[in-house]
Amino acid sequence: MGGVEQEVRHKLQHFEAQGQTVAVVGTTTVGGDGSPHIQGMIGIADRLRPQAAEALRELRHAGIRHIVMLTGDNPGTARAIADALGGPGKGLDDFHAGLLPEYNVAAVQELRREYGTIIMVGDGVNDAPALAASDIGIAMGSAGTDVALETADIALMGDDLSKLSTTIRLARKAEGIIRANIAFSLLTKAVFVVLAVLGYATLWVAADMGASMLVVLNGPGPCGSRLAPN
């Protein structure tokens, strides 16, 4: 684009500032030096989903403290989208633009070092490496590619962004129920072991309760560890 006039460059920047990716249509000069001659420009923009801003607010209410957008779009387009969604603390806290798939992975790893556990949401082929690199990968179902759906830990069966906060709340509720069940089970078994020692319960019951207690204690072990990559 070395032969593009300054006016055209300003127009390109204007389109990008509005959140549009620009396709330039041109021809080479006939009989000239082969430099491009601009015939026109086409601005292409993705529409924000109507529920996008509300979905981000719901994620914050669900306890998500830092929200970052990773995109392959140019910085001008990314900035326009970020502004439309709201600033830090309301919408997006930050964005990384112009990323190739391998840079998505590097961004996820950097965010993990800074913030801890990372949830990655995506639906495209380019999102798959970052979904795999995150602690929890969530693929948007109906619009998601097969690669993204297979790579993600969770696949939502629709494109409703509000389901993200619902998924987080359900996961926390399920974890709470599991913890309560384990605590109740351990308490019950401990009582029977004490009763057996005092002679109020049979040795067989105590042995059964003891074995069950070991199983219950050992069961949550994998939950606190990450599997090493093959």
N, C-alpha and C positions, 0 to 999 in steps of 0.2 A: 504493500500500500504506500510505497515511497512517493508515488506521483500524485497522491490524493491531495487536492487543494485544502488550504486551511479551513475554508468555509465548510467543506464536506466533513472534515474532522470535528468541527463544532457540532454539526448535525448528528454525527455518530454519537458524540458524548451526550447530546440532548436526548436521543432515543434511549441510550443506556441508563441515563439518570431517571427515566420514566419506567424503568424495569423491563425494557425490551431488548431482546437480542436482535441485532441488525444483520440482514443479508443484503449485500451490496451487489447490484446488477450493473455490469459494464461490458465494454468491448475494448479491444485493442485498436489503436489508431491505424487505419489502413494506410500503408505506404509510409508510416512514420517510424518512430523508434520503438514501437511495441509497448509504449506505456499505456496504462489503462485509462479509459474514458468512461466516467461514471454516467450511467443512464438513469439510475434511480436507486432507491433504498426501500427495503421492506422491513418494518418493525414487527417482531414476533414476541408475544408476551404470554406467559402462563397466568391463568387467572387463579387468584387465591381462593381456596375453598371458603364458602361463606362462614363455616364454623371454625376456621383456623384460629382466629384470635381468641375466641371463647375457649377453644380446646387448650390453648397455652395457659390461660387463666386457671382452668380446671386442673391442669398439671401442677401448677404452683400451689393450689389449694390442697392437692394430694401430697405435697411435701417435696416436689422436685425443685431444687434450689438454683440450678443453672441450666439454661436451655441454649443450645448452639445449633446453628444451621450449617451443614456442610453441603456445598453445591459446586457443580462444574460451570455454572454461569459466570459471566464476567462480574467484577466487583461492583460496577454501577447498577446492574440488575439486582444483585444480592442486596445492595444497600437500599434500593427502593422497596424490596420485599420486606426487609427488616424494619424499615420505617413504617410501612403499612401495618405491620403486626404489633407495633409498639416498641418502646425502648426497653433498656435493662430494668428488670424488676417487674415488668408488665408483660412484654412479649418476648422477643429474643434478647438474650444478653450479649450475644456475639455471633459472628458468622465467619466462615472461611470460604472464599470464592476461588473459582478457577482450578478446582481440585480434580486430579485424575484418581482412579480407584486406589492406587497405591498410596497416594497422599491422604485419602480418606482414612486409611488404616493408621498412618502416622499421626493424624489429627486425633483419632480415638485414643491412641496410646498416650499422647501428650495430655489429653484431658483426663485420662485415668490417673496419671501421675499427680495431677493438680487437684482433682476433685474426688477421686476414689471410684466407686462403682459407677459404671457407665451403661445407660440404656440407649441403644441405637434403633431408630425407626427408619425403614426404607422400603422400597418396592421394586427397584430396578436391578439390572445386572451389575451395574457399577457399584451398587450398595452392598452386594454380597460380601466382599472382603471385609468391609467395616462391620457388617452384621456378625461375621464370624469372630472378629477381633474384640468385639464388645463383651461385657459381662452378660448382658441380656439383649438379644436381638429380636426385634418385633417387625414382622412383615405385614404390610397392608394387603389383605387377602385378594379381593376381586381384581385389583389393579396390579398386583404383584407378579413378577416374573417367576417362572418355575425355580430358577436358581436362588432367588431371594427367599422364596417360601421354604425351600429345602434347607437353606443355611440358617434361617432364623430359629430361635428357641420357641417363639410364639408366633402363630399366624392368625391374624384377625380375619374373619370371614367377610368383612365389608370394608368400605373406605371411610366410615364415620370416625373422624379424629377424636370425637368425644369418648370413644371406646377405650382410648389409651388410659385416661385417668380411671375409668371404671375397671380396667384390667389390673391396674396397680392396687386399687382398693380391694378387689377380690383376692389378689395374691396375698396381701397383708392380712386379710380376714382369715384366709385359709391357713396361713402360718400361725396366727393366733390360736385357731382351733386345734391345730396339730400340737402346739406347745401345751395347751390346756389338757388335751387328752393324755399326753405323755406324763405330765405332772400328776394327773389323777391316777393314772395306771401305776406309776412309781409309788405314790403314797399308799395305794391299796395293797400293793405287794409288800411294801415295807411293814405295814401293819400285820400281815399274815406271818411274815418271818418272825417278828417280835412275839406274836402269839404262840408260834411253834416253839420258840426258845423257852417261853414261860409254861409250856405244856398245855396250852389251850387249843392248839391246832396240831394235826398229825404231821409227822415228818415228811410224808409224801406230798402233802399240800405245800409245805415249806420249800421242799426241793423244786416242786413245779413252779412255785412263785419265784424262787431264786433264779431258775433258768430263764423264766420269762422276763425277769428284771434285767438280766444280762443282755437278752435280745433287744429289749426296749432301749437300754443305754447305748447299745452298739449301733442301732438303726440310724440315728441322725448323723453318724460319723461323716458320711460322704457329703452332707449338706454344707459343711464348713470348709470344704476343700475344693480346689479347682483341678480338673483333670489335665494332666500334662499332654501337650500336643503330640500326635504320632510322628 
